[in-house]
């Protein structure tokens, strides 16, 4: 429900118990966990959800975006409600998965026509328009508000939070009652209202002042930051050539690009595929049985990226797992317990051994007749990481079936082409092979490699976030290599998008530049003499997570105000400096934001993307049936928030929470 739909009445100026900043999936989940954990008390808790975009859907899933923008995970792999697999000491099974919701509205209809039309034909392995998932999230929020009953009264404000500052004493709140407001007309009067300083005589802050961009201010006992991706600094597009910097796909000023203009699309990830969809399907083009039919309004698009080619098609093989023999739970626990950890030296050998096992397991299954001695390959795979294993694998596997991770990571490595047409022909074969591998039910070796990388994610998350990885190793090995490699191989778009890219190549709408020659904008490094003078350059990526950079947003303002600090990893040696990861620093066990002196706020929390570095792969949502870490994070914050705002005696309480580390997700 939007506040604009509520009849105007005198605003309620009393402090609220909690402000949740951000109405996307994690903000909704925090509210769901608050409702699940809260028990009836002397007075209902009062919470306000604040976001400049429509509540529930937030920015990424908002319902006014073009239907050409699809989710990158299948219908069956999404939920905002925890199920029975999620091992929490609080209620679960509080709402439907995305798939269950679609089946329900297929039978009874839905006010959102796009959602209703998709639900009528949807299958679990389909990829929904993002706006349909936004409708699911909006309905989920309404379900949560209804379930809150007399325990929590949830208001919604459509505004941006620009600042959060501590209130030193209870008197700070009452001194300026006209400055404090809950959502007008959306929070009923509640008995009580004493704003006791949570820290009592210790001098801890009495709460927080939350400043909105519409000039209003909220006073809250607790605040949860669920803000999602950081915004880049606001800047108008540059001209000569037109330059559209990285951002959310719907934020690009694509209408400024004229039909037939030469466009240099920089980047090969999910944003690049979204931009391609908007510049083709979004301009009236059509994909059909015989390829792509242009509308005539498309630009001419050249693609370049560091690797030279876009991400691989996503491998969706429900129920398929890869064998694990080296990065086992026991070895992960031992590595996580070390005082210092180097990813390249201590983790990577075991991970690579499991990736080799996944690859060659499928070679043995699908191509035994091409092996000189299958038994020799099995014996080589049983060897521990080291030179002997490498030599044995080279001997046992012929070159055509051998795993070459460098070639996987850099498909154009060592290649050159005399003419652009030769590069296009190579790329067509590459795209065909990629789609074939991603969709083959036999799971060929390249698909098994992608499955193994995704399957290793929980183990790697534990090691990367254990707190003992040196800053130098994190920067060099995780940020500098593994994140990009893993995303390229296993985190790409649906195979449908790669098929469409192949059709765009045939139609002449898209061409491949390959990697650009160093120091140039549009000069190919793999085709001599191939150079593009673009009319427009699009940086097809989201800005990286770095709270220390200049730019807008409440998270960066916390640092400027001295309320929070950036996260740093320990140095590799006594003479090295700690490495800022770009994340907001929080206490990992409960998400409490740390002050510049390292102490933690009692009732200021953060979840999700701004914590990348403290945690890992924070942009990943929740998958049903996997005990998703997503819910452990939001549940812990909800439990600690209720504990922080509970009255000293009696009144509103929360279910007891034993101290324990966050449970790792099994697979996402």
C-alpha positions in Angstrom: 0.0 0.0 0.0 1.3 3.4 -0.9 0.8 6.3 1.5 -0.6 8.5 -1.3 -3.7 6.2 -1.2 -4.4 7.0 2.5 -6.7 9.9 3.4 -4.7 12.7 4.8 -4.8 13.1 8.6 -2.7 14.6 11.3 0.7 12.9 11.3 1.7 10.7 14.2 4.9 12.4 15.5 5.9 9.8 18.1 9.1 7.8 17.6 8.8 4.5 15.8 10.5 1.3 16.8 12.2 0.5 13.5 12.9 2.0 10.2 13.8 -0.4 7.4 15.6 1.5 4.6 15.1 -0.3 1.3 11.9 -2.1 0.1 13.5 -4.7 -2.1 13.7 -8.4 -1.2 16.0 -8.1 1.8 13.9 -5.2 3.3 10.8 -7.3 2.8 12.5 -10.3 4.4 13.6 -8.3 7.4 10.0 -7.3 8.0 8.8 -10.9 7.5 11.3 -12.1 10.1 10.2 -9.3 12.5 6.6 -10.4 12.1 7.5 -14.1 12.5 9.5 -13.5 15.7 7.4 -10.9 17.4 4.9 -12.0 20.1 1.9 -10.1 21.4 2.9 -7.6 24.1 1.6 -4.5 26.0 1.8 -2.4 22.8 2.3 -3.1 19.1 5.7 -2.4 17.6 5.7 0.3 14.9 7.9 0.0 11.9 8.3 2.1 8.8 9.6 0.8 5.4 11.2 3.5 3.3 12.1 3.4 -0.3 11.9 5.9 -3.3 10.6 3.1 -5.4 7.3 1.2 -5.1 7.3 -0.9 -1.9 8.1 -4.6 -2.1 9.5 -4.5 -5.6 12.1 -1.8 -4.9 14.3 -0.6 -7.7 15.5 -3.8 -9.4 12.1 -5.4 -9.5 9.9 -2.4 -10.0 6.7 -3.1 -11.9 7.0 -0.2 -14.5 10.1 -1.6 -16.2 10.0 -3.1 -19.7 8.8 -6.7 -19.9 11.9 -7.5 -22.1 14.0 -7.5 -18.9 14.0 -11.0 -17.6 15.2 -12.6 -14.3 18.4 -14.5 -14.5 17.2 -17.4 -12.4 14.4 -19.8 -13.1 10.9 -19.5 -11.6 11.5 -22.4 -9.3 14.7 -20.9 -7.9 13.2 -17.8 -6.2 11.4 -17.1 -2.9 11.2 -14.4 -0.3 9.7 -16.6 2.4 11.7 -19.3 4.2 10.6 -22.9 3.9 11.1 -26.0 6.0 14.7 -26.4 4.8 15.7 -23.1 6.6 17.0 -24.1 10.0 15.8 -21.3 12.2 14.4 -21.2 15.7 11.5 -19.1 14.5 8.5 -19.8 12.3 9.0 -20.6 8.7 6.6 -21.6 5.9 5.0 -18.1 6.3 4.3 -17.6 2.6 4.5 -18.9 -0.9 7.5 -19.4 -3.1 7.5 -17.5 -6.4 6.4 -20.7 -8.2 3.6 -21.3 -5.8 2.4 -17.7 -6.1 2.3 -18.0 -9.9 0.2 -21.2 -9.7 -2.2 -19.5 -7.3 -2.7 -16.4 -9.5 -3.0 -18.5 -12.6 -6.2 -19.9 -11.1 -7.7 -16.7 -9.7 -6.2 -13.9 -11.8 -4.2 -10.9 -10.7 -4.6 -7.1 -11.1 -1.2 -6.9 -12.8 -2.0 -8.0 -16.4 1.7 -8.9 -17.1 1.8 -11.1 -14.1 -1.5 -12.8 -14.9 -0.5 -13.4 -18.5 2.9 -14.9 -17.5 1.3 -17.1 -14.8 -1.2 -18.6 -17.2 1.7 -20.2 -19.2 4.6 -20.3 -16.7 6.6 -23.4 -15.9 9.1 -23.8 -13.2 12.1 -23.7 -15.6 10.9 -20.5 -17.3 12.5 -17.1 -16.8 10.0 -14.5 -15.7 10.0 -10.8 -16.5 11.5 -8.9 -13.6 8.3 -6.9 -13.2 6.4 -10.1 -12.5 8.7 -10.9 -9.6 8.1 -7.3 -8.5 4.4 -8.1 -8.4 5.2 -11.2 -6.2 7.3 -9.1 -3.8 4.6 -6.4 -3.6 2.0 -9.1 -2.8 4.4 -10.6 -0.3 4.7 -7.3 1.5 0.9 -7.0 1.8 0.7 -10.6 3.1 3.4 -9.7 5.7 1.5 -6.6 6.8 -1.7 -8.5 7.1 0.0 -11.2 9.1 1.5 -8.7 11.5 -1.9 -8.1 13.1 -1.6 -6.5 16.5 2.1 -7.3 16.9 3.7 -4.9 14.4 2.1 -2.0 12.6 3.9 -1.5 9.4 3.8 1.9 7.5 5.3 2.6 4.1 7.0 5.8 3.0 7.8 6.5 -0.7 10.9 8.6 -0.2 14.7 8.3 -0.1 16.7 8.2 3.1 19.5 10.7 2.9 21.0 10.5 6.4 20.9 8.5 9.6 22.4 10.0 12.7 22.4 8.8 16.3 20.3 10.6 18.9 22.4 10.9 22.0 19.7 11.1 24.7 16.0 10.6 24.9 15.6 14.4 25.1 16.9 14.7 21.6 13.7 13.2 20.3 11.2 15.2 22.3 13.0 18.5 21.8 11.7 18.9 18.3 8.4 17.0 18.0 7.6 18.7 14.7 10.7 17.1 13.2 9.7 13.5 13.8 7.0 11.7 11.8 5.8 8.3 11.0 3.9 7.6 7.8 0.8 9.9 7.8 -2.4 8.1 8.3 -0.7 4.7 8.1 0.2 4.0 11.8 -2.6 3.7 14.3 -2.2 5.2 17.8 -0.4 2.9 20.1 -0.4 2.9 23.9 2.9 3.5 25.6 5.4 5.5 23.7 8.2 6.1 26.2 11.4 6.2 24.2 13.9 4.7 26.7 17.5 4.9 25.7 18.5 1.3 24.8 21.9 1.9 26.4 20.5 3.3 29.6 23.0 4.8 31.9 25.9 3.6 29.7 25.4 6.6 27.4 24.5 4.5 24.3 22.4 6.4 21.7 18.7 6.7 22.4 17.9 5.9 18.8 18.4 7.4 15.4 17.1 10.3 13.4 16.3 9.3 9.8 16.2 12.2 7.3 14.2 11.8 4.1 14.7 13.6 0.9 11.2 15.1 1.1 12.3 17.0 4.2 10.6 14.8 6.8 12.4 13.2 9.7 11.7 10.0 11.5 12.9 9.1 15.0 13.5 5.4 15.4 14.7 3.1 18.1 16.4 0.9 15.5 17.3 1.2 11.8 18.0 -1.5 9.3 19.9 -0.6 6.1 18.7 -2.8 3.2 19.7 -0.4 0.4 21.0 -2.8 -2.3 23.5 -1.7 -4.9 25.3 1.7 -4.4 24.5 4.4 -6.8 27.2 5.9 -9.0 27.8 9.7 -8.8 25.1 11.5 -10.8 26.6 12.8 -14.0 25.0 13.8 -17.4 25.9 11.6 -20.4 29.1 12.8 -22.1 29.0 13.6 -25.8 31.5 13.1 -28.6 31.0 10.3 -28.4 27.9 9.9 -26.2 28.9 8.1 -23.1 26.4 6.3 -20.9 28.1 5.2 -17.6 27.4 2.0 -15.8 24.1 1.7 -13.9 20.8 -0.2 -13.7 19.6 -1.1 -17.2 16.5 1.0 -17.0 18.5 4.1 -16.0 20.4 4.3 -19.3 19.3 7.1 -21.5 18.9 4.6 -24.5 16.4 6.9 -26.2 19.3 9.3 -27.0 20.8 6.6 -29.3 19.5 7.1 -32.8 18.6 4.2 -35.1 21.6 3.1 -37.1 24.1 4.7 -34.7 27.3 2.9 -34.0 27.3 1.7 -30.4 30.2 0.3 -28.5 28.8 -2.0 -25.8 31.5 -2.5 -23.2 30.9 -5.5 -20.9 29.7 -9.0 -21.4 27.8 -9.7 -18.2 24.1 -9.6 -17.4 23.8 -5.9 -17.8 25.0 -6.2 -21.4 22.3 -8.7 -22.3 19.7 -6.4 -20.7 20.9 -3.5 -22.8 20.8 -5.7 -25.9 17.2 -6.7 -25.2 16.2 -3.0 -24.7 17.9 -1.9 -28.0 16.3 -4.7 -30.0 13.1 -6.2 -28.5 12.5 -2.9 -26.8 12.5 -1.2 -30.2 10.1 -3.5 -31.9 12.4 -6.2 -33.2 11.1 -9.8 -33.0 12.8 -13.2 -32.5 11.1 -16.1 -34.2 11.7 -19.6 -35.5 13.9 -18.3 -38.4 15.9 -15.8 -36.4 15.6 -12.1 -35.7 13.4 -9.7 -37.7 14.7 -6.1 -37.2 12.3 -3.2 -36.8 14.7 -0.8 -38.5 15.1 1.3 -35.3 18.0 -0.7 -33.9 21.5 0.8 -33.6 24.6 -1.1 -34.9 26.2 -2.7 -31.9 29.8 -3.7 -31.4 30.5 -5.8 -28.3 33.8 -5.6 -26.4 34.9 -6.9 -23.0 38.1 -7.7 -21.1 37.7 -11.4 -22.1 36.5 -10.5 -25.5 33.2 -12.4 -25.4 30.0 -12.2 -23.3 29.3 -14.5 -20.3 28.5 -18.2 -20.9 24.9 -19.3 -20.9 23.7 -20.3 -17.5 23.5 -24.0 -16.9 20.2 -25.0 -15.3 20.3 -28.7 -14.4 17.9 -29.3 -11.5 19.0 -32.1 -9.3 22.5 -32.4 -10.9 25.4 -32.2 -8.6 29.2 -32.5 -9.0 31.4 -34.9 -7.1 33.4 -33.4 -4.2 36.5 -35.0 -2.9 38.9 -32.3 -1.9 37.2 -29.1 -0.6 35.2 -31.1 1.9 33.4 -29.8 5.0 36.2 -31.1 7.2 38.9 -29.4 5.1 36.9 -26.2 5.0 36.6 -26.2 8.7 40.3 -26.7 9.2 41.1 -23.9 6.8 38.6 -21.5 8.4 40.3 -22.1 11.8 43.7 -20.9 10.7 45.1 -17.6 11.9 45.9 -16.5 8.4 44.7 -17.7 5.0 46.0 -17.2 1.5 43.4 -18.1 -1.1 45.8 -18.9 -3.9 48.1 -21.1 -1.8 45.7 -22.6 0.7 42.3 -22.8 -1.0 42.7 -22.8 -4.7 44.5 -26.1 -5.1 41.7 -28.0 -3.4 39.0 -26.1 -5.4 40.8 -26.7 -8.7 41.1 -30.4 -7.9 37.3 -30.6 -7.4 36.7 -28.7 -10.6 38.9 -31.2 -12.4 37.0 -34.0 -10.8 33.7 -32.6 -12.1 35.0 -32.2 -15.6 36.7 -35.5 -16.0 33.9 -37.4 -14.3 31.8 -36.4 -17.3 34.6 -37.2 -19.7 34.7 -40.7 -18.3 30.9 -41.0 -18.6 30.4 -39.5 -22.1 33.7 -40.2 -23.9 35.4 -43.3 -22.5 36.2 -44.6 -26.0 38.4 -41.5 -26.6 40.6 -42.2 -23.6 43.8 -44.3 -23.9 43.3 -45.7 -20.4 40.2 -44.7 -18.4 41.6 -46.4 -15.3 44.7 -44.2 -15.5 42.4 -41.1 -15.5 40.5 -42.4 -12.5 43.8 -43.0 -10.6 45.1 -39.5 -11.5 41.9 -37.9 -10.2 42.4 -39.6 -6.8 45.9 -38.0 -6.4 46.1 -34.9 -4.1 46.9 -31.6 -5.7 50.4 -31.2 -6.9 52.9 -31.7 -9.8 52.3 -35.5 -9.8 48.6 -35.1 -10.3 49.0 -32.5 -13.0 51.4 -34.8 -15.0 49.2 -37.8 -14.6 46.1 -35.9 -15.9 48.0 -34.6 -18.9 49.1 -38.2 -19.7 45.6 -39.7 -19.1 43.5 -37.2 -21.0 44.0 -36.4 -24.7 44.3 -32.7 -25.5 40.8 -32.4 -27.0 39.2 -33.6 -23.7 41.6 -31.9 -21.3 40.5 -29.2 -18.9 42.3 -26.0 -19.6 41.0 -23.4 -17.2 43.1 -20.6 -18.9 41.4 -21.4 -22.2 38.0 -21.5 -20.5 38.6 -18.1 -18.8 40.1 -16.5 -22.0 38.5 -18.1 -25.1 40.3 -15.7 -27.4 43.7 -16.2 -25.8 46.4 -16.6 -28.4 43.9 -16.2 -31.3 44.1 -13.7 -34.2 42.0 -13.2 -37.3 42.8 -11.7 -40.6 39.3 -10.2 -41.2 36.3 -9.3 -39.1 34.2 -12.0 -40.9 36.6 -14.6 -39.6 36.1 -13.4 -36.0 32.3 -13.4 -36.5 32.4 -17.0 -37.8 34.5 -18.1 -34.8 32.0 -16.3 -32.5 29.0 -18.0 -34.1 30.6 -21.4 -33.5 31.5 -20.4 -29.9 27.9 -19.3 -29.2 26.4 -22.5 -30.7 28.7 -24.7 -28.6 27.9 -22.7 -25.5 24.1 -23.1 -25.9 24.5 -26.8 -26.7 26.6 -27.4 -23.6 24.3 -25.4 -21.3 21.1 -27.2 -22.5 22.4 -30.8 -23.0 20.6 -33.0 -20.5 23.7 -35.3 -20.4 25.6 -32.5 -18.7 28.8 -32.4 -20.8 32.1 -31.3 -19.1 31.7 -27.5 -19.6 28.3 -27.7 -18.0 29.6 -29.8 -15.1 32.3 -27.2 -14.5 29.7 -24.5 -14.1 27.7 -26.8 -11.7 30.8 -27.4 -9.7 31.6 -23.7 -9.4 28.2 -22.9 -8.2 28.1 -25.9 -5.8 31.4 -24.7 -4.2 29.9 -21.4 -3.3 28.9 -22.1 0.3 32.3 -23.6 1.2 34.0 -20.6 -0.4 31.7 -18.2 1.3 32.7 -19.6 4.7 36.4 -19.3 3.8 36.3 -15.9 2.3 34.3 -14.5 5.2 36.0 -16.3 8.0 38.0 -13.2 8.8 41.5 -14.8 8.3 41.9 -14.2 4.6 44.6 -11.5 4.1 43.7 -8.3 2.4 46.3 -8.9 -0.3 44.9 -12.3 -1.1 41.3 -11.1 -1.2 42.3 -8.3 -3.6 44.5 -10.4 -5.8 42.8 -13.8 -5.8 39.1 -13.2 -5.0 38.4 -9.8 -6.5 41.2 -10.0 -9.1 40.5 -13.4 -10.4 38.0 -15.8 -9.0 34.9 -13.5 -8.8 35.2 -12.7 -12.5 36.0 -16.2 -13.6 33.1 -17.8 -11.6 30.6 -15.2 -12.9 31.8 -15.7 -16.5 31.5 -19.5 -16.4 28.5 -20.0 -14.1 26.7 -16.7 -13.5 25.6 -15.8 -17.0 22.2 -15.2 -18.6 19.6 -17.8 -19.6 20.5 -19.9 -22.7 17.5 -18.1 -24.4 19.5 -14.8 -24.3 22.6 -16.5 -25.9 20.4 -17.9 -28.6 19.0 -14.4 -29.2 22.5 -13.0 -29.4 23.4 -15.6 -32.0 20.3 -14.5 -34.0 21.4 -10.8 -33.7 24.8 -11.8 -35.1 23.2 -13.5 -38.1 20.9 -10.4 -38.6 23.9 -8.1 -38.7 22.6 -6.1 -35.7 25.5 -7.2 -33.5 29.2 -7.6 -34.2 32.1 -8.7 -32.0 35.1 -6.4 -31.6 36.7 -8.8 -29.1 39.0 -7.3 -26.4 40.1 -3.7 -27.2 43.7 -3.0 -27.8 45.2 -1.5 -24.6 45.1 2.3 -24.6 42.4 2.4 -27.3 38.6 2.8 -27.2 37.4 0.7 -30.2 40.5 -0.9 -31.8 40.3 -4.7 -31.8 43.2 -6.7 -30.2 42.4 -9.8 -32.2 41.7 -8.5 -35.7 44.4 -6.4 -37.3 43.0 -3.1 -38.7 39.6 -3.5 -37.1 38.6 -0.3 -35.5 35.2 1.2 -34.6 34.5 5.0 -34.2 31.4 4.8 -32.1 28.6 7.4 -31.9 27.8 6.1 -28.4 29.6 4.1 -25.7 27.6 2.2 -23.1 29.4 0.8 -20.0 27.2 -2.2 -19.4 27.9 -2.9 -15.7 26.7 -1.9 -12.3 29.1 0.2 -10.2 31.2 -1.9 -7.9 30.5 -2.0 -4.2 32.8 0.6 -2.5 31.4 2.7 0.3 34.6 4.8 0.3 34.1 6.3 -3.2 32.3 9.5 -3.9 28.7 9.3 -4.7 25.2 9.6 -3.3 23.4 7.4 -0.8 22.8 7.0 2.9 25.5 4.3 3.3 28.3 6.7 2.2 26.8 9.5 4.3 27.2 7.3 7.4 31.0 7.3 6.8 31.1 11.0 6.1 29.2 11.7 9.4 31.5 9.5 11.4 28.7 7.1 12.2 30.3 4.1 10.5 33.5 2.9 9.0 34.7 0.9 5.9 35.5 -2.7 6.4 39.2 -3.8 6.2 40.9 -7.1 6.0 44.1 -7.9 7.9 47.5 -7.4 6.3 49.4 -10.4 4.9 52.5 -9.4 7.0 53.7 -7.0 9.7 54.8 -4.3 7.3 51.6 -4.3 5.2 48.5 -2.2 5.5 45.0 -3.5 6.1 43.0 -3.6 2.8 39.7 -1.8 2.5 37.3 -4.2 0.8 34.8 -1.5 -0.2 32.2 -2.9 2.2 30.4 -1.2 5.1 31.9 -2.7 8.3 29.5 -4.7 10.4 29.7 -7.3 13.2 29.4 -10.5 11.1 27.4 -12.4 13.7 24.4 -10.0 13.7 24.9 -7.2 11.1 25.4 -4.4 13.6 27.2 -1.5 12.0 30.6 -0.7 13.5 31.5 2.8 14.6 34.9 4.3 13.5 36.4 3.1 16.8 35.4 -0.5 16.1 32.5 -0.7 18.6 29.1 -1.8 17.3 25.9 0.2 17.3 23.3 -1.3 19.5 20.4 -0.8 17.0 21.8 0.2 13.6 22.0 -2.8 11.3 22.9 -3.5 7.7 22.1 -6.4 5.3 22.9 -7.3 1.7 25.0 -5.8 -1.0 26.8 -3.0 0.9 28.4 -5.8 3.0 30.2 -7.4 0.1 33.7 -8.0 1.6 32.4 -8.8 5.1 30.2 -11.4 3.4 30.4 -12.8 -0.1 28.0 -13.0 -3.1 25.6 -10.8 -1.3 23.5 -10.0 -4.4 22.3 -13.6 -4.5 18.7 -14.1 -3.4 17.0 -17.0 -1.7 16.5 -20.4 -3.5 13.8 -22.7 -2.1 14.8 -25.9 -0.4 18.4 -24.8 0.2 18.5 -23.5 3.8 19.5 -20.2 2.1 21.9 -17.9 4.0 19.7 -15.0 2.9 17.2 -15.9 5.6 19.8 -16.5 8.3 21.1 -13.0 7.7 17.7 -11.3 7.9 16.4 -13.5 10.7 19.4 -12.7 12.9 19.0 -9.0 12.3 15.3 -9.2 13.1 15.9 -11.1 16.3 18.6 -8.7 17.5 16.5 -5.7 16.6 13.6 -7.0 18.7 15.9 -7.6 21.5 17.3 -4.0 21.2 13.9 -2.3 21.2 12.2 -4.4 23.9 11.0 -2.6 27.0 13.2 -3.2 30.1 10.3 -5.1 31.8 7.5 -7.0 30.3 5.9 -5.7 27.1 6.9 -6.7 23.7 9.4 -9.5 23.4 11.0 -11.8 20.8 11.7 -15.4 20.7 15.0 -16.3 22.4 18.0 -16.5 20.1 21.0 -18.7 21.0 24.3 -17.3 20.0 25.6 -19.2 16.9 27.3 -18.5 13.6 25.2 -17.9 10.5 24.3 -21.2 8.9 25.8 -21.6 5.5 23.6 -22.0 2.4 23.9 -25.5 1.0 23.6 -24.4 -2.7 22.4 -21.3 -4.4 
